[in-house]
Amino acid sequence: MLEVSALCCMRGEREIFRDMSFVLADGAWIHIRGENGAGKTTLLKALTGLLRPASGSVAWNGIPLHESRDDFHRDLLYLGHANGIKDDLDAAENLMLAGSIVDAPTAAEITLAMRELGLNPSSRTPVRSLSQGQKRRVALSRLALGRTKLWILDEPFAALDTAAVASVCRLMDRHLDRGGALVLTSHQEVPLGGRGTEVWIGTPQENNP
């Protein structure tokens, strides 16, 4: 599904990483690892097409991203450090807006998605009034809608309690069981089954002096 070949990214005049290559198939997931500042978020942005690499290529279903951007974005759910939600809207309205990019979800689907993350479907509180953990749950509820084939998630467990982390992991496992693909960064161990692979930027910590 996703093929990364000899990718090199720069930050100003400094090379962050080079010769990054891997393939992500249906039903598989990759955990991007590296120390703080190694370039994990930069790599994710390059995978989504939000950042142009200095060299190398990213292809989706055999077609370079710059040739299939619209199709790729219909298949992609990207969640970065920012939650990507509208402060003036409530949780359900945010899910309706996010889901409509691919295929508008029904009210029943939104209710189920919110319950998956422990949110109250009947709440009409604007998300600006929610805690950071609740805002993250609203953003992650998009996963429960199951609308896209590829998930790219930057620190999805940030600000979540143990119960919410378990809920997100269940959604990830379900996504993989259905043949979806997943790329994520996390400072925590990721308790997922299936075909998982670690991709390191820089030297693995356990091998550092």
TIDRENVO-747476 format. One line per 10 residues: number of its first residue (from 1); for each residue x, y, z of C-alpha. Coordinates in nm, 2 decimals, padded with zeros to 4 digits. Layout:
BEGIN
NUM) X:Y:Z ~ ...
END
This chain:
BEGIN
1) 00.00:00.00:00.00 ~ 00.26:00.26:00.11 ~ 00.61:00.25:-00.03 ~ 00.89:00.47:00.10 ~ 01.21:00.47:-00.11 ~ 01.54:00.64:-00.02 ~ 01.37:00.93:00.15 ~ 01.58:01.23:00.27 ~ 01.45:01.53:00.46 ~ 01.61:01.85:00.55
11) 01.55:02.11:00.82 ~ 01.70:02.43:00.68 ~ 02.05:02.34:00.58 ~ 02.06:02.04:00.81 ~ 01.99:01.69:00.70 ~ 01.75:01.51:00.94 ~ 01.76:01.17:00.79 ~ 01.85:01.00:00.46 ~ 01.79:00.67:00.27 ~ 01.48:00.60:00.47
21) 01.30:00.30:00.29 ~ 01.02:00.07:00.39 ~ 00.70:-00.09:00.26 ~ 00.37:-00.10:00.45 ~ 00.13:-00.37:00.34 ~ -00.24:-00.43:00.41 ~ -00.30:-00.53:00.77 ~ 00.05:-00.42:00.89 ~ 00.17:-00.14:01.11 ~ 00.49:00.05:01.17
31) 00.61:00.21:01.49 ~ 00.85:00.50:01.40 ~ 01.11:00.52:01.68 ~ 01.38:00.77:01.76 ~ 01.50:01.02:02.03 ~ 01.33:01.36:02.07 ~ 01.42:01.58:01.78 ~ 01.53:01.29:01.56 ~ 01.27:01.38:01.29 ~ 00.98:01.15:01.36
41) 00.72:01.41:01.30 ~ 00.90:01.53:00.99 ~ 00.89:01.18:00.85 ~ 00.52:01.15:00.92 ~ 00.45:01.48:00.74 ~ 00.65:01.36:00.44 ~ 00.44:01.04:00.44 ~ 00.12:01.25:00.43 ~ 00.25:01.48:00.15 ~ 00.24:01.78:00.39
51) 00.62:01.82:00.36 ~ 00.82:01.78:00.04 ~ 01.13:01.56:00.09 ~ 01.47:01.67:-00.03 ~ 01.50:01.34:-00.23 ~ 01.34:01.00:-00.25 ~ 00.98:00.92:-00.30 ~ 00.66:00.81:-00.13 ~ 00.40:00.61:-00.33 ~ 00.05:00.49:-00.25
61) -00.07:00.18:-00.43 ~ 00.23:00.21:-00.66 ~ 00.16:00.57:-00.76 ~ 00.38:00.86:-00.63 ~ 00.19:01.09:-00.40 ~ 00.23:01.40:-00.63 ~ 00.04:01.20:-00.90 ~ -00.24:01.07:-00.67 ~ -00.28:01.33:-00.40 ~ -00.66:01.34:-00.41
71) -00.71:00.96:-00.40 ~ -00.44:00.93:-00.13 ~ -00.60:01.19:00.09 ~ -00.94:01.01:00.06 ~ -00.77:00.70:00.19 ~ -00.57:00.88:00.47 ~ -00.65:00.98:00.83 ~ -00.37:01.18:00.97 ~ -00.37:01.30:01.33 ~ -00.07:01.51:01.44
81) 00.02:01.68:01.76 ~ -00.26:01.93:01.70 ~ -00.60:01.77:01.74 ~ -00.74:01.93:01.42 ~ -01.08:02.00:01.58 ~ -01.29:02.32:01.58 ~ -01.32:02.48:01.93 ~ -01.66:02.64:01.85 ~ -01.82:02.30:01.77 ~ -01.92:02.02:02.01
91) -01.77:01.67:01.98 ~ -02.05:01.53:01.76 ~ -02.03:01.83:01.52 ~ -01.66:01.79:01.49 ~ -01.70:01.42:01.40 ~ -01.96:01.50:01.14 ~ -01.73:01.76:00.98 ~ -01.43:01.53:00.98 ~ -01.62:01.23:00.85 ~ -01.79:01.43:00.57
101) -01.45:01.46:00.39 ~ -01.48:01.10:00.28 ~ -01.84:00.99:00.34 ~ -02.07:01.17:00.58 ~ -02.13:00.95:00.89 ~ -02.48:00.89:01.03 ~ -02.59:01.01:01.37 ~ -02.58:00.64:01.49 ~ -02.22:00.60:01.37 ~ -02.12:00.92:01.55
111) -02.29:00.81:01.87 ~ -02.10:00.47:01.86 ~ -01.77:00.65:01.78 ~ -01.80:00.88:02.07 ~ -01.89:00.59:02.31 ~ -01.58:00.40:02.19 ~ -01.37:00.68:02.34 ~ -01.58:00.72:02.65 ~ -01.74:01.05:02.54 ~ -02.10:01.15:02.61
121) -02.29:01.15:02.27 ~ -02.56:01.39:02.41 ~ -02.31:01.66:02.52 ~ -02.33:01.98:02.34 ~ -02.04:02.14:02.52 ~ -01.80:02.33:02.28 ~ -01.47:02.15:02.27 ~ -01.29:02.47:02.39 ~ -01.44:02.39:02.73 ~ -01.30:02.04:02.74
131) -00.98:01.91:02.91 ~ -00.68:01.82:02.69 ~ -00.75:01.46:02.74 ~ -01.11:01.50:02.64 ~ -01.01:01.70:02.33 ~ -00.77:01.42:02.23 ~ -01.05:01.17:02.27 ~ -01.27:01.38:02.04 ~ -01.00:01.38:01.78 ~ -00.93:01.01:01.81
141) -01.30:00.93:01.78 ~ -01.25:00.98:01.41 ~ -01.07:00.64:01.41 ~ -01.39:00.47:01.52 ~ -01.57:00.59:01.20 ~ -01.35:00.35:01.00 ~ -01.36:00.56:00.69 ~ -01.00:00.54:00.57 ~ -00.74:00.27:00.48 ~ -00.43:00.43:00.61
151) -00.39:00.59:00.96 ~ -00.08:00.80:01.03 ~ -00.08:00.90:01.40 ~ 00.17:01.12:01.58 ~ 00.18:01.03:01.95 ~ -00.19:00.92:01.96 ~ -00.17:00.83:02.33 ~ -00.07:01.17:02.45 ~ -00.29:01.31:02.73 ~ -00.49:00.99:02.75
161) -00.56:00.78:03.06 ~ -00.52:00.41:03.07 ~ -00.88:00.33:02.97 ~ -00.86:00.56:02.67 ~ -00.53:00.41:02.56 ~ -00.69:00.07:02.57 ~ -00.98:00.19:02.36 ~ -00.75:00.34:02.10 ~ -00.56:00.01:02.08 ~ -00.88:-00.18:02.03
171) -00.96:00.05:01.74 ~ -00.62:00.00:01.59 ~ -00.64:-00.38:01.62 ~ -00.99:-00.37:01.45 ~ -00.85:-00.15:01.17 ~ -00.56:-00.39:01.11 ~ -00.79:-00.70:01.12 ~ -01.00:-00.53:00.84 ~ -00.69:-00.49:00.62 ~ -00.61:-00.13:00.71
181) -00.25:00.00:00.76 ~ -00.11:00.21:01.04 ~ 00.20:00.42:01.09 ~ 00.25:00.58:01.44 ~ 00.50:00.74:01.67 ~ 00.47:00.68:02.04 ~ 00.70:00.72:02.34 ~ 00.51:00.43:02.49 ~ 00.52:00.06:02.39 ~ 00.24:-00.02:02.15
191) 00.05:-00.33:02.26 ~ -00.08:-00.43:01.91 ~ -00.09:-00.77:01.75 ~ -00.04:-00.85:01.38 ~ 00.25:-00.76:01.16 ~ 00.43:-00.48:01.35 ~ 00.77:-00.34:01.26 ~ 00.99:-00.08:01.42 ~ 01.16:00.18:01.20 ~ 01.43:00.38:01.37
201) 01.54:00.73:01.29 ~ 01.90:00.74:01.41 ~ 02.05:00.48:01.64 ~ 01.82:00.27:01.86 ~ 01.84:00.39:02.22 ~ 01.94:00.05:02.35 ~ 02.25:00.06:02.13 ~ 02.35:00.41:02.23 ~ 02.66:00.45:02.45
END
